[in-house]
Amino acid sequence: MARNMLNGAQVIVDYLIQEKVPQVFGLCGHGNIQFIDALYERSHDIKTISVHHESVAGFMADVYYRVSGRPTATFTSCGPGSANLPISLGNAFLDSVPFMAVTGNVPTSQFNRGAFQELYRHYQADFPSTVRSYCKKVFQPTRGEMVPLAVRQAWKTMMSGRPGPVVLDVPFDVFMESAAEEAPNAQAWNGNISSRCGADPEGVVKAVDMLLGAERPVMIVGQGVRYGGAAEELLRLAERLQIPVAASASGLGAIDTSHPLALGLVARAGHYQANHATRQADVLLAMGMRFDDRTSSSWIPGYSFTIPPTRLIHVDIDPEEIGRNYPVALGLMADVRTFLRQVHAELDRRADLTKQADARKKWLAQIDTYRQEWDKFVAPGFSDDTTPVNPQRAALEIDKALPENAILVSDIGVHHNWLLSFCKPKRPDSLIGSMGFGPMGFGVAGVMGAKFAAPDRPCVSVCGDGAFFMHANVLGTAVEYNLPVVWVVWNNYAYASIRGLQRGYLGGRELATDFHDPTTGQRYNPDFAAMARSCGVEGVRIDRAGDIGEAIRKGIAANKPYLIDVDIAADINPMGAGVWELPGLGQSKAGIGTRYQPA
């Protein structure tokens, strides 16, 4: 009797449905029409979202996870279709965000024949080599019967340990070949795997001893705390021991930035109270962070950190990050939430902790003086009412206008630095940005992924004019799927962050970083508001700081796609307590404070 078999595409789709993937994002091509047909068969169980550029699909899948905590998938075709995906794959990979990229390839019978869109010059059907550096692993089943194993292993690889994207590269005929009578049981294979490993118990005891014995302790957190679900345990520990909490750009929002123990951003443009506390700390507990060059002021001692003599406790689920850039007094491989729970359990066994908490009062009072200096330093920018809009004032007005439950998705550019400095996220998903790979378009497209993840929350993208123009196709997608997102285009008529580097490091020799009309020499950009309206999106133009907040409130209330084009000054760059170095070109200067020299 003939068996009722699922083909490869049906197995993949069924597995995604078992894993409760609500929708997939992608773009059609001849290499994946069979996969799209399998999605069509199950359209009541999983939605298909068609975009207008493949990287947009990846950015949407990325931010969907950051908001919902659940991974999804993308679909792209062979050749250029999937070759457009590595930008968003690399972004997710470096920010430890999982999604499954299902990529089509040429039929196995045509391997190494140079079929249309086959990468064959070095190895047959060689798309995996294209993305090997951009994801955790590539799986390429070449027979239908290999698909069940590939899809379940891909999912496990994506979600275990340090999360990250995976690629499932499927030849056209393998989508169609008989694969199995049923897809693998997702719950049986992957539902019971936990990567929330604890730290070495002796290490936990040592960490607690170091924290309790410190005079100037500081905790600094990264993305591992935010997306690892450790924010509640972090806040409890901070309050329990009265230890202040600083954040890398990736960790900002892990603790409400208005909390008295929140120091804010440590970075080259970091807040004075944050940088000056972390570089003076005698014990620094770092959790779920990489110590990258922006956070660490290019690893120049005395600006962000002074390690040693600061004794560093570094906790991360990926042991490769421990000891990469700084020597550790204690390095512990662990899931940060599990580690924090271990710390609380150890503290429960300790004697009265009131004495240790009281000992922090002098340290916290000292930090408050740094906070007052920072507030005085930045105060003038908040009242500047010039046109074009002062960027610091713009960041303030955007932050004030957002409801408490809003999700702000930032793109890459100088605006991102302003938002990190002057927005005050209250929860781990209040402010989302790309911190590792830094691709333009992340926020332009990602805000739509945020809206799919949280349809009842306002979702706003702040994006530079350069990034928006690169990815203006998102306007069509928002209309097609009725996504009420708001884009605030930070329009400074330049690739202003790079122009700032030309001015700072190259003696003002500028080229290829701003936009001008060839006839008049005046600054030039398309009319983004008119462009939006031509796509069916409401579009408005703002050139006064006082109008930004009202425009954002109207955009959110409109409950439809909305674009606000804001004229922002490009000649002011954010300053902070850290520095940044471009080796061979020099080192920037701190805007506030001086290099710390330990006694």
N, C-alpha and C positions, 0 to 999 in steps of 0.2 A: 504494500500500500504506500502511495506517495506521501511523504511527510510535508507538512505545512511549514516552510522555512522562511525566515526573515532574511532579507538581503543586508549587505553591510550598512547601507544608509539607515535602514529601519532599526538595526541594532543600536547604532549610535544615538538616534533620536529617542528610542525607548529608554536607553540608559540615562540620557539627560532628563527625561521626564521623571524617572525613578529618583534622581537626585534633586528633584523639585526645582529644576531650572524653569523659570516662568516664561522667559523669552530669549531668543538668540538674535544677535545683531550681525548684519552682514550685507554682502553685495553679490549679485548673481554673476555667473559666467558659464561658459560651456562645460567647464570642468566640474561644476557642482550642481547641475540641474537635477540629477538624480537625488542628491541629498535634499534639495529644496522640495522635491516631490514627496519625499518621506516626511518632511515637515508639514506639507499640505495634508497628508493623510491624518496627521495627529494635531491638526490646527485647533481642535477644541481643548487640547491638553498643553500646548506650548505655542506661544505667539512668535511670529517671524517679523522682525523689524528691518526693513530695507533702507539702507543709507546711500549717500552719494559719493562716498570715498571710504576706502577700506580702513584707513587709520581712524576715521571717526567711529567705526564699529568697535575697534579696540579700546578707544578712550571711553566710550559709553560702557563697555563691559567692565573696564577698570573701575570707574567711579561708582557703578552700580554696586560692586562688591564693597567699596569703602563705606557706602552708606548702609547697605542692607546686611553686610556680613555673610552674604551668600554668593557663591561664584556662578557665573553664567558662561556662555559660549559665543563664539563668532564663526561665521562661515565666509570663505572667500574662494575664488577660483584659481586655476593654475596660472603660472607666468606672472604678469604684472599685477594681477589682482591680489595675490598673496604677497608679492614683493612690496606692496604698499603697506603691509601690516607690521614689519619689524619695528617701525618707530613706536607704535603703541605697545608692542610686545616688550621692547627694551625698557619702556617707561614702567610697565607693570613689573618686570623682572627686577629692576633696581629698587623699586619701592615695595617689593615683596607682596604683590597683589596677584591672586590667582584668577585666570580665566582659561578656558579651553578653546584654542584656535583650530577649527576644523578646516583644513586647506585641501582643495582639490588638486589633482595632478593628472598627467597624461595616462592613458591606459597602459597597463604593464606590457601588452603585446607591442607597444610602440616605444618602449624604453630604448634609449640609445639610437633612435632612428632620426632624431632631430624633428620630431613632430611639432606642430604649431605650439609655441610657448613652452616647449621643454627646455630645461637647463641641462644640457648633455655634454658640453665641451670638456668637462673634467670628470664627470661621473653621471651615470644615467639618472634621469628624473631627480636632479640634485637640489631640489628646494631645501631639504634638511640642512645642507651646508650653509645656506643663506641665513638661517635663523638659529644656528647652534649656539651662538654667543648671546642670543637675545631671549632665551627661555631656559627653563629648568631641564627640559628633555624633549626630543623629537621622536615620535613613534610613526613608523611608516609600514603598515600592513600591506603585503603584496598579494595576499589571497583572501577571499572572503572569510574563510575559517579563522584567520588571524585577527579579525576585527574585535571579537568579544574580549580577547585577552588584552589587546592594545587599548581599548577604551577604558576598561576598568583599571589597568595599570597607569594609564595617563591621569585618570582622576586621582588615584592615590598619590602619585608623584606630585601633582599640583597642590594637594592639600596637606601633605605630611611635612613635618619639620618646618623649615622656613618656607612659607607659601610662595608660589610664583606661577607664571603662565606656562602652559605646555602646548605643543603643537601635535595635532593628529593629522598627518599628511596622507591622504587617501587617493590612490589612482582611480580614475573614472570607472573602470570596470569593476573595481573592488567594491565601490558603492552598490553595484548591481548584482554582484555574485551572491549566491546563497551563503549565509554566514552561520546561522544557528537556528534551532527551533525557538529559542527565546534568548533575550539579552541576559547577560549576567545579572544576578540578584545583587543590586547595589548595596542594599542594607547588609547582606551577609558578607560581602567582600570588603566594603569600606566603611560601613556605618558604625563599626565598633572599634575603629582605630583612633587612638588619642595620641597627639604629639605634645601634650601639655606636660612635658617631663619636668620633674623637680630638680632642684640643685642638690649637690652633695650635702648630706646633713651636717657634716663637720664644717663645710663651707658656710652654711647658713648660720651656725653658731658663731663662727669667726666674723661674719658680716655684721651680725647684731652687736658683738663685742666692739667692733670698730665704730659703729654708729653711736653706741652709747658712750664711748670714750672720747668722742670728738668734741672739740670746742667750737669749730666752725664747719659743721656738716652741711652739705648741699646735695639734693637729689637732682639729676638731670635726666629727662625722658625723651624718647624718640617715638617713632611710629609704632614700634612693637608694643608700647603701652596703649596707644589709642586703639589700634585695630586688633590687639590681643585681648581686648575686653578687661583691661586691668585698671581702669580709671578709678573705680570704687575703692579697690584695695590701696591704690596709691594715695588717694585723699585721706583715707583712714590712717595710714602710716604717717603721713605728713602732720596731721593733727595730733596723733597720739604722741609723737616724739618732738613736735614743734620744729620740724626740719623744713626749710624753704625748698620750693620746687622750681627749677628752671627747665626750659624746653629748647630742644633744637627746633628748627623750622618744621620738621616732620612731627614733632611732639606737641606743638602749640595747641592748646585746647584739651589736653589730657586732664588738666585741672582747670577749673573756671578761672580765667585770667583776672577776674575781679577779687578772687580770694586773697586774704591778707598774706598767705604763705606763697602765693604765686609770684615768681620773679619776672616772668616773661621770657623773651627770646634771647638766647645766647647765639651770637653770630658776628660776622664782620660788621654788620649794621645793628648789632644787638643792643638791647636796653642796658643802660649803665648799671642798674641794680643787679641785673642778671650776670653780665660779664664780670663785673667787679666782685661779685660774690663767688662765682665759680673759680675765678683765678686766685682767690685768697683761701679757698676751702682747704681745711686740713684733711678731710675725708670727703670724697666725691663718689656717690652711688649713681652709676650710669646704667640705665636699663633700656634695652631695645633700641639702641642708636649706634651710628657708625663712626662718629667723630670725623666727618668729612671736612674738606678744607674751608667751606663757608662757615660751618659751625665753629671750627677750631682756629679761625683767623690764620689760615694757611699754616697751622701748626707752629706758629711763632710764639714762644712762651711769653706769658705775661699779659696777653690781650684777652683770650677766652679762657685758657687753662694754664696752669703752671705745674705740670706733671713730669717728674717729681719737682718739689717736695710733696705736693698734694698726693695723698694715697688714694689710688683709684680702685674702686670695686666695680667691675664691669660684668653685667649680666645680659646674656643674649642667647636666643635659641640656636644661633649659628655660631659655632666655636671659631669659625674663620674670622669673625669680626673682633674677637677678643684678642687684644695684644697686637692688632694690626698697626695702629698708629701711636699708641701710648703703652708704656709698660704698666702692668697691673700689680697692685698689692694683693688683689684677690680677683681671679677670673672664674666665673661660674656659668656653665652652659645650662640654661633652663628657660622654660616658658616664663615670661615675666609675671603673669598672674599667679601661676603656681608658686613661684619664688616668693612673691609678696605674701601669699597665704602662709607659706612656711615661716616667714619672718614674724607674722602676727602670732602664729602658734608658739614660736620660740619666746616672743615677748610675754605671752601669757604665763610662761613658766618662770619669768623673772620676778624679782622683788619689786617694790614700789617704784614706778617710773616717774613719779612727780618730780623728783630731784633732778633727773636728766632734762625733763621738759623745762623746768625753771631755769636751768643753766643756759638755755638757749636765748633768754630774754635779752642779754647784752648783745649777742650776735644779731638778733633780729632788729634790735633798735639801731644798731650800726647800719644794717641794710636799709632801714627806713630813711636814713640820711641820704643814701645813694639814690633812692627813689625820688626824694624831693629834688635832688640836683637834676635828675633826668627830666622830671616834670617842668622844672624851670627852663631847662635847655630847649625843650620842644614846644613850649607854650606859644611863642610867636606865630608858628605855622598854623595853629588852630583858628586864629582870628583873621588871617590874611584873606582879603576879599577881592583879590586882583583877577583880571581876565587876561589870558587863559587861567584856569583854576589852579591854585597852588595844590600840588599833588598830596601834600600832607593833609590839607583841609579836605580834599576829595575823599581820602581814606576815612577821615573822621565822619564825614557826612554819610558815606555809604554804610559805615558801621552803625551809626545812630538810626538809620532808616530801616534796618533789617529787623523783622520780628525775632523774638528769642528762639523760635524753632526753625529759623531759616537756615538753609544750606548755601554757603558762599563757595563757589568753585572758582579758584583763581587760575588764570593761564600763566604762561611764562613771559617775563619781561620786567622792566623796571617797576611797573605797578605792583608786581608780586612782592617786592621788597617793601614798598610803602604799606601794603596791606598787612604784611607780617609784623611791621613795626607798630601800626596804629589801629588795627582792628583788634577787638577783644573777644575772641571766641569763648563761649561759655560751656561747650560740650565737645566731645571728641570729633564729632562730624560737623561742627559749625563752620570751619574753614578748611577746605580741601585744596591741596596743591601738589604739584609734582616736584620732588626734591632730589631725585637721583639723576635721571636721564635728561629732564628738562626740555621736552619737545613742545614747540609752539603748536597750539591747537588743543592741548589737553583740556583746558577749561572751556574753550569754545564748544567742543563736542561733549565733554564729560558732564556738563550740566544737564544734558538730556538723559544720561544714564542715572544721574541723581534723581531726576523727576520720576523715572520708571521705578526706582527703588522706594521713593517716598512721595507718592502722588498727592498726599494731603499737606505737604510742607512746601513753603515758598523756596524756589531754587533759582539762584541768581549767579550768573557768570560775570566776573570782571576780567576783561581780556584786552590786550593791546590792539591797536589798529593793525599792526603787522600780522599778528596771529589771526585776527578776525578775517582779514582780507584773504589770507591763505585758505580759510575753511568756511567761507561764506555759504557754501552749499548746505550748511546745517539749517539755514532758514527754511529751505524746502522740506527737510525732514520734520522740523517742528510743526509745520503746517499740516503735513500729510498725516501725522499721528496726533494732532491736536494737543501738543505739549505746551502748557502755559509756563514757559521759562522766560527769564528776563536776562538779556545781555546788556551789560554796561560796557561800552567800548571806550577804553581809556585812550583817547585820541590825541597823541602828541606829535603826529606827523613825522615819525622817525622810528627806527630801531634804536630807541633812546638809551637803553642800558648799554649797548655796544658803543654808541656815540659817546657816552660818558667815559668809557674806557679810552677811546681815542683822545678825548680831551685831557684825561688825567695822566695817561701813560705815554702818549705820542705827541705831546706838545701842541695839541689842538689840530693836528692834521686829520681832517675828516674826509671820508670818501665812502660812498655806498651805504650810508646809514640814515639818510633822511630823504624826504620826498618833496620834490619841487615841480612847479609848472615850468616847462622848458622855455616858454615865451616870456612870462612875466617874472619868473624867479620866485614867485610867491609859494608858500608852502602848499602842498597838494595832497589830497586824498579824495577818493570817491565820496559822494554823499551817502554815508552808511544808512542814515534814516530813510532816505528815498529808496535805496537799494532794498531795505527791509520791506517798505510798503509795496514795492513792485512784486515781492514774493507773497504778499498777503499777511505780513507781520506789521503790527503797529510800530512806527518809528518816530522818535522825537530827537531834537537837537538841543543841548544844554550848554551854555557858556558862562553861567554864574554858579558859584558854589552853593549859594542859598537855595537853588532850584533842584539840586541833585536829589535830596531826600524826598521831596514831593514827587519827583518823577519816578523814583523807585517804588514808592507807596502806590502810585497810580498803576505802574506796570504790574505789580503783584496783584492788585485788586482787579485788574482787567481780566484775569483768568484766561489769558490767551498769550501766544508768543509775542514778545515785546522787546524792542531794542531802544536803548538810550545812548546816543552819541554825545560824549562829553569832551569839550575842548580843554585839554590838560596841558599845563606848562611842562616843557621838556628840558628846561635848563637847570632844574634843581634835582639833586640826587640825595637819597636818604643817607644820613650820617648816624653813626652809633659809636659804641665803645670798643669795637674791634677793628681789625685791619684785614686787607686781602693783598696777596702778592701774586704778580705775574712774573715768574722767574725770568730774569734777563731784562725785564722792563722796569721793575721796581716794586715798591710797596706803598700802599695808600697810608694815609694818616688817620688816626682815630679822631672822631668828631668831638668826643667828650672824654675827659680823663687821659691818663698817661699809662705807659707800660708799667705793669706791676713788677716790682723787684722784691722777692722775698728776703726777709732779714737774714 
